[in-house]
Amino acid sequence: YCTMVGATQSGASGETGASFSSGGFSKDYWRPSWQAEAVNAYLNSNVRLPSDDSYANGRAYPDVSAIGVSLAVVVRGRSEPVSGTSCSAPVFGGIIALINAQRALVNKAPLGFINPWVYQNPGMFHDITSGQNSDGCCEGFRAYSGWDPVTGMGTPNYSQMLSNAMSLP
């Protein structure tokens, strides 16, 4: 019951998957049914996979991404840039908290476990189609159209997510 969050970065060519963004396929957990369609589309796309054993039958990750490079934080009164999925995960969590707050205003329950909802509604995300999570150590995976093991379903489109969430019971 975990939503895994990858990282993206902004640059001259737009938003791309961050090289340090963890992603791939679990060797410990099987792929849940709610991921099957999106992940199989990636695996059947003829995108080049890393040469190592990627265990493509496992639970795929990340599920989503958010900006994770050069975010400003204030430490002892000074702004410092920080990077990592430890930045992007709270950004994504904050977006879900904002959506749940809007639902609460109209007496709706919080979203709860969101992963099936995420995969059923790809239009709620900006599809990130460039970047690679090699981080200088290995070949890594490549971002691709739709779900990929660098940016998952993509980065949040808040207005689309909010609209969709508010239409749920």
PATOR-662449 format. One record per residue: x, y, z of N, C-alpha, C in turn; residue in three letters. Coordinates in steps of 0.2 Angstrom, whole numbers, padded with zeros to 4 digits, always signed. Each point is the difference from the previous one (the first is absolute). Layout:
<recs>
XYZXYZXYZALA...
</recs>
This chain:
<recs>
+0004-0006+0000-0004+0006+0000+0004+0006+0000TYR+0005+0000-0004+0005+0006-0001+0000+0003-0007CYS+0000+0006+0000+0000+0004-0007+0008+0002+0000THR+0003-0003-0005+0007+0002-0001+0001+0006-0005MET+0004+0004+0002+0001+0007-0003+0007+0000-0003VAL+0001+0002-0006+0006+0001-0004+0001+0007+0000GLY+0006+0002-0003+0001+0008+0000+0001+0002-0008ALA-0002+0006-0001+0002+0003-0006+0004+0007+0001THR+0002+0003-0005+0004+0006+0000-0003+0004-0006GLN+0001+0007+0001-0002+0005-0005+0007+0002-0004SER-0001+0001-0006+0006+0002-0004-0002+0003-0006GLY+0005+0002-0004-0001+0004-0006-0005-0004-0005ALA+0000-0007+0000-0004-0004-0004-0007-0002+0003SER-0001+0003+0006-0006-0001+0004+0001-0005+0005GLY-0005-0004+0003+0001-0004+0005+0002-0007-0002GLU+0005-0003+0003+0003-0006-0001+0000-0004+0006THR+0001-0007-0001+0001-0004+0006+0007+0001+0003GLY+0001+0001+0006+0006+0001+0004+0004-0007-0001ALA+0007+0001-0001+0004-0006-0001+0000-0004+0007SER-0001+0003+0006+0001-0004+0006-0007-0003+0002PHE-0005+0001-0004-0007-0002+0002+0000-0008-0001SER-0001-0003+0006-0001-0007+0001-0005-0003-0005SER+0000-0005-0003-0005-0003-0003+0002-0007-0003GLY-0005-0004-0002+0001-0007-0002-0005-0004+0002GLY+0002-0006+0002-0005-0006+0001+0002-0004+0006PHE-0004-0001+0005+0002-0003+0006+0001-0007-0001SER+0005-0003+0004+0001-0007+0000-0004-0003+0005LYS-0003+0003+0005-0003-0002+0006-0008+0000-0001ASP-0003+0004-0004-0007+0000+0000-0002+0000-0008TYR-0005-0004-0001-0003-0001-0006-0004+0007-0002TRP-0001+0001-0007-0003+0006-0002-0008-0001+0002ARG-0003+0005+0003-0007+0000+0001-0004+0001-0006PRO-0006-0002+0000-0004+0000-0006-0001+0007-0002SER-0001+0005+0004-0001+0007-0002+0006+0003-0004TRP+0006-0003+0000+0005+0003-0004+0001-0004-0007GLN-0003-0005+0000+0001-0005-0006-0001+0004-0007ALA-0005+0003-0001-0001+0003-0007+0006+0005-0001GLU+0001+0005+0004+0005+0005-0001+0007-0003-0001ALA+0002-0004+0005+0006-0003+0000+0002-0005-0006VAL-0005-0004-0002+0000-0004-0006+0001+0004-0006ASN-0003+0006-0001+0000+0004-0005+0008+0003-0001ALA+0003+0001+0005+0007+0002+0000+0004-0006-0002TYR-0001-0006+0003+0004-0005-0002-0001-0003-0007LEU-0006+0002-0003-0001-0002-0007+0002+0005-0005ASN+0003+0006+0003+0001+0005-0005+0006+0000-0004SER+0004-0005+0001+0007-0001-0003+0005+0005+0003ASN-0002+0004+0005+0005+0004+0003+0006-0005+0003VAL+0006+0003-0001+0006-0004+0002+0001+0000+0008ARG+0000-0007+0002+0000-0001+0007+0008+0000+0002LEU+0001+0001+0006+0007-0001+0003+0002-0007-0001PRO+0007-0002-0001+0002-0006-0002+0000-0005+0006SER-0001+0003+0006+0000-0005+0006-0007-0003+0001ASP+0000-0004+0004-0007-0004+0002-0004+0005+0003ASP-0005+0003-0003-0005+0005+0002-0006-0003+0004SER-0001-0007-0001-0006-0003+0004-0006+0003-0002TYR-0002+0000-0006-0005+0004-0003-0007-0002+0003ALA-0001-0006+0003-0006-0002+0003-0002+0003+0007ASN+0005+0003+0003-0001+0003+0006-0004+0007+0000GLY-0001+0002+0006-0004+0006+0002+0004+0006-0003ARG-0003+0003-0005+0004+0006-0003+0000+0006+0004ALA+0005+0004+0000+0001+0006+0003+0004+0005-0004TYR-0001+0007+0001-0005+0003+0005-0007+0000-0003PRO-0004+0002+0004-0007+0001-0003-0001+0007-0003ASP+0003+0005+0003-0001+0007-0002+0007+0003+0001VAL+0000+0006-0002+0006+0005+0001-0002+0007+0002SER+0005+0003+0003-0001+0007+0001+0007+0004+0000ALA+0000+0006-0001+0007+0004+0000+0004-0002+0005ILE+0006-0002-0001+0005-0002+0006+0007+0002-0001GLY+0001+0005-0004+0007+0003-0001+0000+0008+0001VAL+0004+0002+0005+0001+0007+0001-0006+0003+0003SER-0003-0003+0005-0006+0003+0004+0003+0004+0005LEU-0002+0006+0002+0002+0004+0005-0003-0002+0006ALA+0005-0001+0005-0002-0001+0007+0003+0006+0005VAL-0003+0001+0005+0003+0005+0004+0003-0003+0006VAL+0007+0000+0001+0004-0003+0006+0003+0006+0004VAL-0002+0001+0006+0003+0005+0004+0000+0007-0003ARG-0006+0001-0003-0001+0007-0003+0002+0001-0007GLY+0004-0005-0003+0003+0000-0007-0003-0005-0004ARG-0002+0003-0006-0003-0005-0005+0006-0004-0004SER-0001-0006+0000+0005-0005-0003-0004-0004-0005GLU+0003-0002-0006-0003-0005-0004+0002-0007+0002PRO-0006-0004+0000+0001-0007+0001-0003-0004-0005VAL+0002-0006-0001-0002-0005-0005-0001-0007+0002SER-0005-0003-0003-0001-0007+0002-0007-0002+0000GLY-0001-0007+0000-0007-0002+0001-0003+0002+0007THR+0005+0001+0004-0003+0002+0007-0003+0007-0001SER+0001+0004-0005-0003+0006-0001-0007-0001-0004CYS+0001-0004-0005-0006-0001-0005-0006-0004+0004SER+0002-0005+0004-0006-0003+0004-0004+0004+0004ALA+0003+0005+0004-0004+0004+0004-0004+0005-0005PRO+0003+0002-0005-0004+0004-0005-0006-0003-0002VAL+0001-0006-0002-0006-0004-0003-0005-0001+0006PHE+0002-0002+0006-0004-0001+0006-0004+0006+0002GLY+0003+0006-0001-0003+0007+0001-0006+0001-0005GLY+0001-0002-0006-0005+0000-0005-0006-0004+0002ILE+0001-0006+0002-0005-0004+0003-0004+0003+0006ILE+0004+0002+0004-0003+0004+0006-0004+0005-0002ALA+0002+0004-0005-0004+0006-0002-0007-0003-0003LEU+0001-0005-0004-0006-0003-0003-0005-0003+0006ILE+0003-0003+0005-0004-0003+0005-0003+0006+0004ASN+0003+0006+0001-0003+0006+0004-0006+0002-0004ALA+0001+0000-0007-0006+0003-0004-0006-0005+0001GLN+0002-0007+0000-0006-0005+0001-0003+0001+0007ARG+0004+0002+0005-0003+0000+0006-0005+0006+0001ALA+0002+0006-0004-0005+0005+0000-0007-0001-0002LEU+0000-0005-0004-0007-0002-0002-0002-0007+0003VAL+0003-0002+0005-0002-0006+0004+0001-0006-0003ASN+0006+0000-0004+0002-0007-0004+0006-0002+0004LYS+0000-0007+0000+0006-0003+0003+0006+0001-0003ALA+0006-0001+0003+0006+0000-0003+0001-0005-0005PRO+0004+0001-0005+0001-0005-0005+0003-0007+0002LEU+0004+0000+0005+0002-0007+0002+0005-0002-0005GLY+0000-0007-0001+0005-0003-0004-0001+0002-0007PHE+0004+0004-0003-0001+0003-0007+0003-0003-0006ILE+0004-0005+0001+0003-0003-0006-0004-0003-0005ASN-0006-0004+0001-0004-0001-0006-0003+0006-0003PRO-0002+0005+0004-0003+0006-0003+0006+0003-0005TRP+0006+0000+0002+0005+0003-0004+0001-0003-0006VAL+0000-0007+0000+0001-0003-0007-0006+0000-0004TYR-0006+0001+0003-0006+0000-0004-0001+0007-0003GLN+0004+0005+0002-0001+0007-0003+0006+0003-0002ASN+0003-0002-0005+0007+0002-0003-0001+0008-0002PRO-0006+0002-0001-0001+0007-0002+0001+0005+0006GLY+0001-0003+0006+0001+0005+0005+0008+0002+0001MET+0004-0003-0005+0007+0001+0001+0003+0003-0006PHE+0005+0004+0001+0004+0002-0006+0005-0006-0002HIS+0000-0002-0006+0004-0006-0002+0007+0002-0001ASP+0005-0002+0003+0007+0002-0001+0003-0006-0004ILE+0002+0002-0006+0003-0005-0005+0007+0001-0001THR+0004+0004+0004+0007+0000-0001+0003-0001+0007SER+0006-0002+0000+0004-0002+0006+0002-0007+0001GLY+0005-0001+0004+0002-0007+0001+0003+0000+0007GLN-0002-0006+0003+0003+0000+0007+0006-0004+0001ASN+0005+0002-0004+0006-0004+0001+0005+0003+0005SER-0001+0006+0002+0004+0003+0006+0008-0002-0001ASP+0002-0001-0006+0007-0001-0001+0003-0006+0002GLY-0004-0005+0003+0002-0006+0002-0001-0006-0004CYS-0006+0001-0004-0002-0006-0004-0004+0003-0006CYS-0002-0005-0004-0004+0002-0006-0007+0004+0002GLU-0003-0003+0005-0007+0003+0002-0005-0001-0005GLY-0006+0002+0002-0006+0000-0004-0001+0007-0004PHE-0004+0000-0005-0002+0006-0004-0007+0002+0001ARG-0001+0007+0001-0007+0002+0000-0003-0001-0007ALA-0007-0001+0000-0003-0002-0006-0007+0003+0001TYR-0004+0000-0005-0007+0002+0000-0004-0005+0004SER-0004+0003+0004-0004-0004+0005+0004-0002+0006GLY-0002-0005+0004+0004-0002+0006+0007-0002-0002TRP+0005+0002+0004+0007-0003-0001+0004+0000+0006ASP+0005-0004+0001+0004-0001+0006+0004+0006+0002PRO-0001+0005-0003+0004+0006+0002-0005+0005+0003VAL-0006+0002-0003-0004+0005+0003-0007-0003+0001THR-0001-0007+0000-0007-0003+0001-0005+0003-0005GLY-0006+0002+0003-0005+0003-0004+0001+0007-0002MET+0005+0003+0003+0002+0007-0001-0001+0004+0006GLY+0000+0007-0001-0001+0005+0005-0007+0002+0000THR-0002+0002+0006-0007+0002+0001-0002+0006-0004PRO-0006+0000-0002-0004+0005-0003-0005+0002+0005ASN+0001+0004+0005-0004+0001+0006-0007+0001-0002TYR-0002+0005-0005-0007+0001-0002-0003-0006-0002SER+0003-0004-0004-0003-0006-0003-0001-0005+0006GLN+0005-0001+0005-0001-0004+0005-0005+0002+0005MET-0001+0006+0001-0005+0003+0005-0007-0001-0003LEU-0001+0001-0007-0006-0001-0003-0002-0007+0000SER+0004-0004-0001-0001-0008+0000-0002-0002+0007ASN+0004+0002+0005-0001-0002+0007-0007+0003+0003ALA-0002+0006-0002-0006+0003+0002-0006-0004-0003MET+0001-0003-0006-0005-0004-0003-0002-0007+0003SER+0005-0002+0005-0001-0006+0003-0004+0000+0006LEU-0003-0005+0002-0005+0000+0006+0004+0002+0006PRO
</recs>
